Amino acid sequence: MEQKIKKNDIIDIDVKRMGINGEGIGYYEKLAVFIEQALPGETVKAKVTEVFPNRATAELIELIKPSKHRIDPFCPVYDACGGCQVQHFDYVSMLSQKRDIIVKSFDRYLKRYDRHVIKETIGMENPMHYRNKASLPLRKIDGKNRFGMYARNSNQFIAITDCGIQQPKINDIFMTITQLMDQLHIDSYDPKTNQGMISHLVVRVTEGLDEAQVSFILPKHHEDINKLIHPLISLHPEVKSIYEVINPDMKQSFFTSQSILIYGKETVSIEMNDFKFSLKPDAFFQLNAVQADKFYHKMLELAQITKDDVVIDAYAGIAPISHYIGDKAKKIYAIEFNQDAVQSAHISLQNNDIKNVEVIGKDFLKALEELDEKRIDIMLFDPPRSGLGEKTIEVIKQFKPKRLVYGSCNPSTLAKDLNELIDLYDIKEVVPMDMFPFTSLVESITLLELKTEL
């Protein structure tokens, strides 16, 4: 059958719901149309940009009937920048939509569940300036070094001077470094000409202890990088650690490359819930410490751990979850494959005097195969966006812990994983958590309990 809707068509369409990337979704001649910056409840005029067998994409041209929840974005480059997706949506309504995205994912992938188990989204009192780490590209524009973001769905550089979701100290350090580069005649790297020195900057600031860590990303070593050190630390004495990271292939995963400490100490310390964590540049740590604290407390609450319980903390990273539950359980096994994270976990657990956590630096499946424990009472998961996967679910079914607590950053993979577990487990509670305000990202924590009758 010939598709009636065509590329470049101008259509009027009612927006029914929000997609997982923050776009509005409407239906035109029964075909789902994804429209950037359109909101549920709106009627819009849109230009079709692509047509596929099961969907189309479109560009918003005109608001025929705007939503009462539409607001003006606070960022001057929001329409171009790819960093945020939903600044045009009022925050309280966005929290409701994030819950709805989980509901829609469950409706699609779960063969059965009770909608009432999905609670209201836990948001932030002040959703601005929450990010404690930023990795941004640099470019030279009109003779000046600038930091910025990439435009939506492209590699077009968008220069910025301030980012409303980053902590102000990060913005200050980025601005200082680019100004120092101008003064010292150090150029940003230009991938088109293969000229220049610094391609990206990574800046992390730490809550509670006022420390900062800076990483310069370069395609090859330059002695001139050292010229930036002393002017930078004189202007920003909170910078306690500076790295040069050699990334000749210009990969986005910078820290798989060679990292060289060129100033200060190897780690900076971040404080959360009276715990102190030591972080290298490549260590994964939640970018929103305020919400991370709520996230880990909620995992602890749902896990209902007792002094008799043996607990697995899977995909542990630097083991923040193990810190939160450390004094509650009989024994905790924190399992993490990344060796730098394992090292950081050991240091942090020792510094915080937590003695009942054993860190296992292996793949989750391998670690479970070699574990001497015959009984695992509770498993806690905080996996990547790809979810648990088939083999991990097989291990869960083998050990049959009485309780699972699943921290998810992807509603689709969460729903698919739960669908494989619901014959064995009851879904007791799903708590959406807004870890990244003004973005389309949806995080959640799910409690599952082993069925009493199988």
MIFIPA-585083 format. One line per 4 residues: number of its first residue (from 0); their letters; for each residue x negated, y, z of N, C-alpha, C. Coordinates in pm, whole numbers. Atoms other than C-alpha are relative to their C-alpha. Layout:
<nodes>
NUM> A> X/Y/Z/X/Y/Z/X/Y/Z  ...
</nodes>
This chain:
<nodes>
0> MEQK> -85/-119/0/0/0/0/-88/125/0  78/-123/8/-132/342/-92/20/84/126  -6/-85/-119/-218/559/209/57/136/-38  -67/-125/35/13/862/206/-81/121/44
4> IKKN> 79/-112/-48/-210/1087/414/-137/-3/-66  127/-7/73/-524/1208/237/-92/105/64  99/-96/-47/-843/1393/323/34/139/-54  -28/-142/29/-797/1774/325/148/35/4
8> DIID> -141/-32/-18/-420/1743/372/18/91/123  -38/-84/-114/-271/2010/601/130/-56/55  -117/65/-59/-24/1852/843/42/70/129  -51/-39/-131/199/1957/1132/22/-128/80
12> IDVK> -4/125/-75/179/1702/1412/18/28/149  -18/-6/-145/292/1649/1772/-107/-85/67  107/72/-71/11/1549/2008/61/-75/118  -65/84/-100/119/1259/2229/-87/-29/122
16> RMGI> 86/39/-111/-184/1174/2440/-144/40/-28  141/-33/14/-556/1221/2495/-80/-127/-23  87/113/26/-822/988/2356/-119/-3/94  112/18/-93/-1132/861/2535/-113/99/-24
20> NGEG> 101/-101/27/-1346/1130/2371/53/142/17  -56/-132/-28/-1118/1417/2477/84/58/-111  -80/-50/111/-941/1454/2144/149/-26/24  -143/26/-4/-565/1484/2108/37/-104/-104
24> IGYY> -43/105/93/-388/1189/1944/148/18/-30  -138/-4/46/-71/1223/1740/20/-107/-106  -30/103/99/102/1001/1485/69/64/-120  -54/-55/125/168/1097/1124/26/-117/-94
28> EKLA> -39/115/81/361/844/917/-56/-129/60  41/115/-81/275/589/1192/-152/-21/8  145/9/-7/-98/652/1151/-51/90/113  58/-79/-109/-293/766/1461/-96/103/-57
32> VFIE> 86/-109/46/-457/1104/1398/-69/62/123  81/-51/-111/-740/1221/1628/-41/144/-31  20/-143/27/-761/1602/1656/-80/62/114  84/-62/-102/-1047/1771/1843/65/126/56
36> QALP> -48/-116/-75/-939/2027/2107/152/18/-4  -146/-3/-12/-569/1946/2072/39/-68/130  -40/51/-131/-384/1876/2397/134/-73/-7  -130/67/-6/-100/1638/2484/113/100/21
40> GETV> -116/-89/-10/238/1807/2442/-1/114/-98  8/-109/97/121/2048/2174/50/-44/-137  -24/17/143/245/2084/1819/-103/85/-72  111/-72/64/-44/2179/1591/4/-18/-151
44> KAKV> 28/14/143/-132/2241/1231/-146/-44/-9  135/55/6/-440/2037/1140/-37/-39/-142  53/39/131/-660/1964/839/-67/-136/13  53/136/-6/-737/1597/777/-144/-1/-52
48> TEVF> 142/2/38/-1115/1540/769/-47/-137/-48  34/136/45/-1137/1160/730/123/-88/15  -110/96/-8/-891/879/662/-58/-141/-2  43/139/-11/-953/518/770/124/-89/-4
52> PNRA> -118/87/9/-728/211/742/94/9/120  -86/2/-120/-606/238/1103/5/133/75  -1/-130/-69/-662/605/1192/-48/109/-96  55/-115/73/-749/953/1067/-54/99/102
56> TAEL> 49/-109/-84/-941/1247/1208/41/132/-65  -46/-129/52/-839/1610/1174/-58/114/82  51/-123/-62/-953/1962/1254/117/91/35  -106/-90/-45/-729/2192/1456/-10/133/-74
60> IELI> -4/-127/74/-624/2492/1245/83/104/74  -93/-96/-61/-333/2649/1432/80/-69/109  -88/48/-107/-142/2605/1757/141/48/-30  -139/-35/25/226/2596/1665/75/12/132
64> KPSK> -57/-5/-136/337/2516/2021/-110/-41/97  111/33/-90/49/2541/2269/49/-60/132  -29/57/-131/41/2348/2595/-12/108/108  10/-93/-114/102/2539/2918/-126/-27/81
68> HRID> 122/35/-72/-212/2364/3044/-126/43/-75  116/-48/77/-438/2518/2777/-56/127/67  67/-117/-58/-693/2767/2916/-116/41/-90  117/-47/74/-982/2973/2780/-125/-67/56
72> PFCP> 125/60/-47/-1317/2789/2798/-90/106/64  91/-94/-66/-1575/2948/3029/-133/14/-73  129/-1/68/-1867/2871/2795/11/72/-134  -8/-75/127/-1938/3112/2505/-29/-83/-124
76> VYDA> 31/83/117/-2066/2831/2279/79/-132/4  -76/124/-16/-1803/2571/2377/47/-58/-132  -55/50/126/-1654/2547/2028/-106/-70/-85  108/59/80/-1994/2453/1883/-75/-110/75
80> CGGC> 86/89/-79/-2175/2274/2166/67/-135/23  -54/134/-21/-2134/1900/2213/-5/-48/143  18/44/-138/-2197/1896/2588/130/-25/74  -130/14/-66/-1835/1940/2707/108/-22/-106
84> QVQH> -107/28/95/-1513/1821/2546/135/59/41  -135/-37/-45/-1226/1952/2761/2/126/87  -6/-127/-73/-1302/2303/2889/129/76/-28  -124/-70/35/-981/2415/2717/122/-55/74
88> FDYV> -107/67/-73/-772/2197/2953/-14/35/147  13/-37/-140/-690/2315/3305/-37/-123/83  70/110/-67/-877/2107/3561/95/-101/64  -93/92/-67/-587/1961/3761/70/-90/-101
92> SMLS> -65/80/103/-411/1847/3444/-98/-100/-61  100/91/54/-735/1695/3317/-19/-120/92  11/112/-93/-760/1484/3632/112/-101/-24  -113/88/30/-415/1345/3555/-22/-77/-130
96> QKRD> 26/65/129/-518/1271/3196/-106/-109/12  104/103/-16/-826/1080/3311/60/-127/59  -72/118/-48/-600/850/3510/77/-65/-114  -80/53/111/-380/815/3202/-86/-76/-101
100> IIVK> 89/72/91/-680/711/2991/-26/-141/52  17/134/-58/-738/422/3233/127/-82/-19  -129/70/20/-367/332/3219/11/-52/-143  -12/40/140/-375/326/2838/-97/-113/-35
104> SFDR> 96/108/23/-689/109/2837/50/-131/59  -55/121/-63/-527/-136/3079/119/-53/-81  -114/42/82/-208/-140/2871/-46/-75/-125  48/58/126/-412/-228/2564/-70/-134/19
108> YLKR> 90/116/-10/-653/-490/2699/37/-102/108  -34/92/-109/-497/-645/3012/133/-70/-28  -124/74/28/-238/-919/2974/105/22/109  -97/-35/-106/-82/-823/3309/-71/80/108
112> YDRH> 48/-76/-116/-130/-571/3589/114/88/47  -99/-89/-59/71/-341/3816/-54/143/-8  47/-139/16/41/28/3720/-20/72/132  8/-71/-128/86/129/4083/-136/-17/67
116> VIKE> 133/17/-62/-263/0/4167/-96/110/-43  88/-107/49/-414/289/3966/37/130/73  -25/-116/-85/-441/581/4208/-26/130/-76  29/-131/59/-472/954/4140/-150/24/-5
120> TIGM> 142/-26/18/-808/1080/4019/-55/90/112  68/-81/-101/-1045/1211/4286/-90/100/-71  75/-104/68/-1176/1543/4159/-90/78/94  88/-86/-77/-1398/1825/4284/72/127/41
124> ENPM> -54/-130/-42/-1303/2132/4486/-57/111/-88  64/-97/90/-1553/2330/4279/-70/-77/-111  55/85/107/-1613/2157/3945/-107/65/-86  105/-68/77/-1879/2402/3824/-139/-37/55
128> HYRN> 141/9/-41/-2261/2369/3834/-30/-127/80  17/123/-76/-2262/2005/3941/-118/-86/-45  106/88/51/-2534/1847/3724/-135/34/63  130/-22/-64/-2867/1799/3903/-117/-37/-91
132> KASL> 107/33/95/-3061/1694/3592/47/36/-140  -33/-34/138/-3074/1815/3232/-116/-38/-90  98/32/104/-3256/1686/2923/43/76/-125  -44/-88/108/-3242/1956/2656/-109/19/-104
136> PLRK> 99/-27/106/-3411/2013/2319/-42/146/-1  51/-136/19/-3622/2320/2244/-17/26/-149  26/-42/138/-3646/2512/1916/-49/145/3  43/-139/14/-3812/2835/1802/94/68/-99
140> IDGK> -98/-72/81/-3552/3080/1668/-36/148/1  35/-142/14/-3639/3426/1537/-122/37/86  125/-27/-71/-3984/3400/1692/2/-24/149  -12/24/-144/-3856/3302/2039/31/-147/26
144> NRFG> -32/136/-42/-3855/2964/2212/133/1/74  -133/8/-59/-3501/2864/2307/29/-143/43  -52/132/-36/-3338/2574/2489/147/-5/-38  -139/8/44/-3000/2441/2390/55/-141/0
148> MYAR> -69/128/14/-2772/2154/2297/18/-26/-149  -35/30/138/-2672/1977/1979/150/21/-21  -141/-18/34/-2346/2062/1805/71/-134/0  -79/123/1/-2065/1810/1818/-25/-80/-127
152> NSNQ> 12/96/110/-2131/1506/1600/-106/39/-102  106/-37/94/-2450/1650/1450/-129/24/76  127/-36/-63/-2814/1734/1514/-31/149/-17  16/-145/10/-2757/2107/1462/-26/58/138
156> FIAI> 40/-57/-129/-2929/2299/1743/85/123/33  -78/-114/-48/-2712/2539/1946/-74/59/120  75/-63/-109/-2916/2781/2160/95/47/110  -79/-47/-114/-2784/2858/2509/-92/78/94
160> TDCG> 77/-70/-103/-2894/3087/2792/42/-43/139  -52/43/-130/-2684/2936/3069/101/-111/-27  -98/108/13/-2484/2617/3116/79/-8/129  -87/-8/-117/-2186/2629/3351/16/-129/77
164> IQQP> -12/125/-75/-2200/2261/3447/-134/-44/59  130/29/-60/-2572/2258/3532/-22/88/123  33/-82/-117/-2702/2375/3868/-78/123/-45  66/-124/43/-2818/2738/3837/-152/-8/-1
168> KIND> 146/11/-5/-3172/2645/3937/-56/-65/-126  44/63/125/-3199/2423/3628/-4/103/-111  -3/-105/102/-3094/2709/3403/-117/97/18  109/-94/-28/-3348/2936/3575/-135/-57/-45
172> IFMT> 128/62/35/-3634/2689/3525/-15/-11/-151  5/5/146/-3548/2635/3158/-33/138/-57  24/-135/50/-3540/3011/3101/-144/43/26  138/-36/-34/-3871/3062/3281/-99/-68/-92
176> ITQL> 95/75/82/-4047/2790/3083/-2/53/-144  -2/-50/138/-3931/2917/2743/-62/139/-10  64/-132/-1/-4036/3271/2836/-151/-11/14  144/23/-14/-4378/3145/2949/-61/-53/-130
180> MDQL> 48/50/128/-4413/2956/2622/-21/114/-99  15/-117/87/-4355/3282/2434/-127/78/36  114/-79/-45/-4616/3462/2644/-133/-68/-29  125/76/16/-4876/3184/2608/-17/-54/-142
184> HIDS> 7/41/141/-4808/3127/2235/2/-154/-15  -23/144/9/-4694/2768/2289/136/-19/-68  -122/12/80/-4435/2665/2031/79/-126/32  -86/119/1/-4139/2431/2047/-33/-85/-122
188> YDPK> 24/91/112/-4176/2126/1828/114/11/-102  -97/-5/109/-4002/2150/1490/-4/-132/-75  3/131/67/-3904/1804/1359/-2/10/-152  -1/-15/146/-3859/1941/1006/-140/22/-56
192> TNQG> 136/-30/48/-4217/2067/975/-107/-82/70  94/77/-82/-4378/1838/1234/-104/92/65  88/-98/-64/-4534/2152/1387/53/35/139  -41/-39/-133/-4530/2279/1744/-35/-105/103
196> MISH> 49/84/-109/-4579/2117/2082/111/-72/78  -96/58/-95/-4279/2061/2314/135/-18/-69  -128/28/66/-3968/1891/2177/118/13/96  -109/-2/-99/-3761/1862/2497/-58/34/137
200> LVVR> 31/-15/-141/-3762/1957/2861/100/-82/81  -87/69/-95/-3623/1742/3142/-25/62/137  12/-65/-131/-3556/1922/3470/99/-65/96  -85/55/-106/-3425/1760/3787/-19/84/125
204> VTEG> 6/-70/-129/-3340/1951/4105/67/-88/104  -47/92/-102/-3268/1785/4436/82/72/106  -86/-54/-105/-2985/1852/4679/-64/-21/137  41/16/-139/-3074/1912/5041/-144/34/28
208> LDEA> 142/-17/-28/-3450/1938/5001/-67/104/-89  49/-110/83/-3491/2212/4736/-132/-35/-67  115/38/81/-3739/2027/4516/43/-11/-145  -29/12/143/-3763/2023/4138/-111/-78/-68
212> QVSF> 94/81/80/-3930/1796/3883/18/40/-146  -3/-42/139/-4020/1903/3530/-78/-100/-84  69/87/95/-4109/1675/3238/-1/67/-136  18/-53/135/-4248/1812/2911/-7/-119/-96
216> ILPK> -1/108/98/-4167/1582/2617/-72/49/-126  83/-40/114/-4429/1599/2338/-21/-118/-94  30/110/92/-4492/1396/2021/-144/-51/15  139/41/-26/-4865/1392/2110/-59/91/106
220> HHED> 61/-77/-109/-5094/1516/2386/-56/133/-50  58/-132/25/-5187/1886/2394/-61/51/130  63/-59/-119/-5436/2036/2639/71/128/43  -63/-128/-32/-5245/2364/2618/119/-13/95
224> INKL> -113/18/-90/-4962/2212/2818/-38/40/142  46/-33/-135/-5174/2268/3129/6/150/29  -8/-144/-20/-5156/2645/3072/132/42/65  -131/-34/-54/-4792/2636/3180/11/-27/150
228> IHPL> -20/52/-135/-4849/2472/3518/-2/111/105  14/-96/-110/-4974/2753/3743/96/118/-10  -104/-103/7/-4750/3031/3607/137/-51/41  -131/57/-34/-4452/2798/3646/16/-17/150
232> ISLH> -16/26/-144/-4519/2696/4005/-12/128/83  3/-127/-73/-4600/3054/4105/137/68/-3  -136/-56/12/-4254/3160/3981/105/-91/63  -95/98/-55/-4083/2840/4099/-76/-95/92
236> PEVK> 75/86/-92/-4262/2700/4406/74/-128/37  -75/123/-27/-3983/2443/4440/-39/-113/-96  46/104/93/-4136/2258/4141/-116/-74/65  99/79/-73/-4326/1980/4317/-62/-110/-85
240> SIYE> 44/113/83/-4382/1739/4028/15/38/-146  -5/-31/144/-4472/1795/3660/-63/-115/-77  47/110/85/-4510/1525/3395/-13/47/-144  9/-7/145/-4630/1520/3037/39/-138/-53
244> VINP> -50/126/53/-4442/1252/2845/-25/-4/-150  36/13/140/-4583/1139/2511/104/-88/-69  -111/68/68/-4303/1039/2275/-20/12/-151  36/-19/141/-4455/995/1926/112/-33/-98
248> DMKQ> -108/40/89/-4144/833/1777/123/89/13  -112/-93/-22/-3916/1113/1903/128/-73/37  -117/73/-47/-3686/860/2067/74/82/105  -79/-70/-101/-3402/992/2281/-25/-56/139
252> SFFT> 33/60/-129/-3496/747/2558/-146/31/32  136/-52/-13/-3803/954/2646/-90/-86/86  86/56/-103/-3925/762/2947/-35/-147/-23  59/126/39/-3991/439/2764/-142/26/-51
256> SQSI> 130/-40/53/-4297/631/2646/-99/23/115  106/-22/-98/-4620/723/2823/27/126/82  -24/-113/-90/-4563/946/3127/-126/25/82  125/-36/-68/-4860/1132/3277/30/109/103
260> LIYG> -16/-101/-103/-4844/1315/3609/-109/105/-16  101/-105/21/-5016/1651/3550/-2/102/113  2/-88/-116/-4922/1832/3870/86/-59/111  -82/31/-117/-4804/1751/4222/13/-147/29
264> KETV> -23/137/-45/-4654/1430/4350/81/-79/-101  -66/87/97/-4515/1132/4162/152/11/6  -145/0/-17/-4165/1166/4303/46/129/66  -67/-102/-81/-3924/1428/4430/106/-71/81
268> SIEM> -94/64/-92/-3683/1356/4712/135/69/-5  -136/-51/-3/-3309/1394/4706/68/-55/126  -62/39/-126/-3098/1381/5022/151/-12/-20  -144/22/13/-2749/1233/5034/46/-90/114
272> NDFK> -56/77/-111/-2545/1110/5331/-108/-34/103  112/16/-93/-2856/1152/5551/-104/-101/-48  104/84/59/-3051/917/5322/-88/85/-89  94/-69/88/-3360/1036/5140/-47/-98/-107
276> FSLK> 38/84/112/-3425/893/4793/-117/63/-74  117/-47/75/-3758/920/4608/18/-32/-147  -33/16/141/-3718/974/4233/-116/34/-90  88/-30/111/-3959/942/3945/84/60/-113
280> PDAF> -79/-63/107/-3860/1121/3622/98/-94/-68  -85/93/73/-3714/806/3468/99/-73/89  -91/69/-91/-3526/690/3778/143/45/-25  -141/-37/15/-3152/673/3727/56/39/136
284> FQLN> -72/-43/-119/-2960/869/3987/120/80/-46  -122/-67/42/-2608/1002/3971/-24/150/-18  24/-140/35/-2605/1346/3807/84/98/82  -89/-84/-81/-2332/1475/4037/-3/-56/143
288> AVQA> 21/55/-134/-2442/1421/4398/124/13/88  -121/-19/-81/-2120/1559/4549/98/-114/-25  -93/107/32/-1905/1306/4365/-62/-137/24  66/128/-26/-2165/1030/4398/19/-41/145
292> DKFY> -21/29/-142/-2134/1055/4776/142/-54/22  -138/50/-10/-1755/1013/4744/11/-140/-62  -3/127/74/-1809/727/4495/-51/-114/89  59/106/-82/-2035/527/4729/80/-23/128
296> HKML> -85/18/-117/-1816/593/5032/127/-79/-35  -119/74/42/-1514/467/4838/-33/-147/-27  41/140/19/-1703/153/4731/-14/-71/134  15/57/-134/-1792/94/5096/136/-26/63
300> ELAQ> -134/15/-57/-1431/148/5205/73/-120/-60  -73/108/67/-1289/-91/4946/-63/-136/26  69/129/-19/-1552/-360/5009/35/-67/132  -41/54/-131/-1440/-403/5374/-103/-100/53
304> ITKD> 110/88/-36/-1777/-550/5466/-3/-21/152  18/33/-141/-1827/-729/5800/-143/-47/24  136/40/-38/-2141/-831/5989/-32/-144/-41  23/138/43/-2096/-1189/5865/-17/-13/-151
308> DVVI> -4/8/147/-2093/-1101/5494/-138/5/-64  115/-5/89/-2361/-1175/5238/46/71/-127  -47/-91/105/-2342/-908/4968/-102/8/-113  82/-27/118/-2476/-870/4613/28/143/-46
312> DAYA> -7/-134/61/-2548/-515/4491/-63/-13/-138  50/27/135/-2578/-574/4115/-16/129/-80  33/-121/76/-2720/-328/3862/-34/112/99  17/-82/-121/-2860/-164/4175/-70/132/-25
316> GIAP> 78/-123/18/-3087/102/4024/-97/17/115  87/-22/-117/-3273/259/4316/74/-34/130  -76/60/-111/-3014/91/4544/72/99/91  -76/-89/-89/-2803/383/4670/117/-71/68
320> ISHY> -113/71/-60/-2507/150/4727/-49/-83/119  55/79/-111/-2726/-78/4941/-30/87/121  22/-91/-112/-2821/224/5152/130/26/75  -128/-33/-63/-2455/306/5217/58/-118/78
324> IGDK> -60/117/-65/-2361/-50/5314/-100/-73/90  109/73/-63/-2694/-146/5474/27/-49/141  -19/40/-139/-2587/-152/5839/132/-73/23  -132/63/-14/-2251/-317/5769/-4/-151/-22
328> AKKI> 1/139/44/-2353/-657/5625/-105/-83/72  102/92/-51/-2545/-962/5739/-125/6/-87  111/0/95/-2761/-962/5425/46/60/-131  -32/-60/130/-2770/-762/5101/-113/-32/-97
332> YAIE> 96/21/108/-2942/-857/4777/25/107/-106  -9/-104/102/-3003/-556/4552/-74/-49/-124  58/59/121/-3064/-682/4198/-12/106/-108  28/-103/100/-3226/-455/3940/-114/-46/-89
336> FNQD> 100/47/97/-3422/-535/3623/-112/101/-21  100/-103/28/-3603/-200/3575/-100/9/116  101/10/-105/-3932/-223/3764/-30/133/68  18/-131/-64/-3971/151/3824/110/26/102
340> AVQS> -111/-15/-94/-3627/154/3984/-18/-91/121  27/94/-110/-3722/-152/4191/-100/60/98  102/-63/-85/-4030/29/4319/60/115/81  -65/-112/-71/-3825/339/4405/96/-50/107
344> AHIS> -93/57/-98/-3565/122/4581/-76/-47/124  82/46/-113/-3835/-41/4798/-43/118/87  50/-117/-73/-3976/300/4894/113/66/80  -112/-68/-66/-3636/454/4975/55/-82/116
348> LQNN> -51/86/-107/-3518/154/5179/-94/1/120  98/-5/-108/-3840/158/5378/4/135/71  -3/-134/-59/-3827/535/5432/124/23/85  -126/-16/-73/-3467/508/5553/22/-109/105
352> DIKN> 0/102/-106/-3550/215/5785/117/-97/-13  -105/99/27/-3302/-23/5621/-68/-135/-24  80/122/-2/-3423/-378/5687/72/-125/-52  -72/122/39/-3149/-618/5576/31/-6/-149
356> VEVI> -18/-1/146/-3172/-542/5202/-124/-60/-65  108/58/79/-3384/-762/4977/18/43/-145  -6/-46/139/-3461/-605/4638/-59/-108/-90  44/104/94/-3487/-858/4355/-18/65/-136
360> GKDF> 31/-67/126/-3660/-723/4046/12/-91/-120  -23/94/110/-3504/-955/3791/134/30/-66  -130/0/66/-3220/-985/3545/103/-62/94  -105/46/-92/-2890/-1040/3729/21/-150/-8
364> LKAL> -28/143/14/-2830/-1388/3587/-116/-84/53  117/72/-47/-3186/-1503/3656/-9/5/152  6/-17/-146/-3174/-1365/4010/100/-91/70  -103/85/-61/-2851/-1550/4088/-35/-148/-11
368> EELD> 42/139/18/-2991/-1875/3947/-100/-42/107  109/32/-92/-3289/-1857/4184/34/30/146  -37/-39/-135/-3100/-1733/4490/28/-124/86  -21/114/-89/-3106/-1972/4787/136/2/68
372> EKRI> -129/-12/-68/-2778/-1842/4926/104/-90/-65  -107/86/51/-2499/-2095/4893/134/74/-5  -126/-74/-9/-2231/-1839/4977/-24/149/-23  0/-144/21/-2181/-1489/4840/141/49/31
376> DIML> -132/-45/-44/-1896/-1305/5011/55/115/-84  -43/-121/71/-1885/-975/4822/-102/35/-106  87/-50/105/-2025/-853/4492/42/142/-36  -24/-139/41/-2058/-484/4407/-72/24/-131
380> FDPP> 55/-23/134/-2115/-379/4047/12/147/-37  -5/-133/61/-2203/-47/3885/-76/-10/-132  72/31/124/-2293/-159/3530/-2/117/-98  -3/-102/106/-2370/48/3219/132/-4/-77
384> RSGL> -126/-14/73/-2099/143/2969/43/-130/-68  -33/127/66/-2118/-202/2808/74/-95/92  -76/82/-93/-1961/-349/3123/-76/-121/50  61/118/-59/-2024/-685/3287/-45/-100/-106
388> GEKT> 34/96/103/-2017/-909/2983/35/-143/40  -48/138/-17/-1930/-1276/2941/-83/-80/99  85/84/-86/-2231/-1431/3118/10/40/146  -15/-46/-138/-2200/-1215/3429/134/-46/56
392> IEVI> -132/45/-45/-1830/-1299/3450/-1/-150/30  14/144/-27/-1919/-1670/3429/-64/-24/137  66/13/-130/-2150/-1626/3730/97/36/113  -101/-36/-101/-1873/-1449/3924/95/-116/24
396> KQFK> -93/113/-13/-1639/-1740/3854/-65/-120/67  73/110/-63/-1907/-1982/3967/-11/21/152  20/-27/-142/-1974/-1813/4304/132/29/73  -131/-33/-57/-1613/-1698/4363/-10/82/130
400> PKRL> 0/-84/-120/-1689/-1417/4611/143/43/34  -137/-32/-41/-1383/-1320/4815/44/138/-48  -34/-138/36/-1405/-960/4701/-101/53/-101  84/-68/98/-1540/-767/4400/34/149/4
404> VYGS> -19/-144/14/-1590/-391/4385/-77/43/-124  54/-23/134/-1648/-274/4027/3/150/-28  12/-139/41/-1774/78/3958/-19/6/-150  0/-1/147/-1706/156/3592/-14/141/-55
408> CNPS> 7/-128/72/-1798/436/3352/61/-12/-139  -63/21/130/-1596/296/3060/131/-75/18  -128/66/-22/-1221/224/3091/25/-119/-92  -25/109/95/-1220/1/2781/-72/-128/42
412> TLAK> 72/121/-41/-1494/-239/2894/46/-47/137  -57/39/-129/-1351/-232/3247/123/-87/-21  -124/74/24/-1011/-345/3119/-28/-137/-62  34/128/63/-1166/-616/2900/-59/-97/102
416> DLNE> 59/85/-103/-1372/-748/3192/106/-49/99  -104/38/-95/-1074/-745/3428/93/-106/-59  -87/98/65/-869/-940/3175/-57/-141/10  65/130/-13/-1125/-1221/3205/-1/-49/145
420> LIDL> 8/36/-142/-1099/-1219/3585/136/-15/68  -128/-9/-72/-728/-1180/3661/67/-135/26  -53/132/-36/-654/-1553/3659/-56/-47/133  68/39/-123/-893/-1584/3953/13/107/109
424> YDIK> -1/-112/-95/-863/-1240/4115/125/87/-19  -106/-102/3/-587/-993/4204/-64/139/-3  44/-139/3/-643/-628/4111/77/74/110  -65/-62/-116/-573/-450/4440/8/152/-9
428> EVVP> 3/-146/3/-671/-92/4370/-99/47/-106  89/-65/97/-821/125/4095/-2/149/34  13/-140/-40/-953/467/4197/-79/76/-106  74/-85/95/-1040/707/3911/-80/107/75
432> MDMF> 88/-98/-64/-1327/940/4000/-56/91/-107  51/-94/100/-1416/1256/3808/-144/36/35  142/-24/-23/-1795/1243/3807/-54/112/-90  50/-96/98/-1830/1477/3507/111/94/-45
436> PFTS> -104/-96/38/-1579/1765/3508/-30/69/-132  0/-69/130/-1502/1930/3172/-56/-87/-112  35/96/104/-1620/1620/2985/110/-105/-6  -101/104/17/-1414/1329/2857/-34/-128/76
440> LVES> 44/122/-67/-1606/1075/3068/91/-34/117  -93/47/-103/-1390/865/3300/-67/-112/80  59/100/-90/-1533/675/3599/109/-50/94  -99/56/-92/-1348/451/3840/-64/-108/86
444> ITLL> 41/110/-88/-1382/198/4121/120/-92/15  -108/98/-5/-1177/-122/4118/-30/-105/107  9/106/-99/-1116/-362/4406/75/-123/-50  -62/127/35/-1046/-726/4321/-18/-97/117
448> ELKT> 7/99/-107/-966/-998/4575/33/-138/-55  -19/138/44/-989/-1373/4522/141/-47/36  -136/49/-26/-645/-1530/4489/-4/-108/108  -5/100/-108/-546/-1736/4791/54/-133/-49
452> EL> -54/124/57/-359/-1990/4579/-41/-10/-145  48/20/137/-528/-2120/4266/50/-133/-54
</nodes>
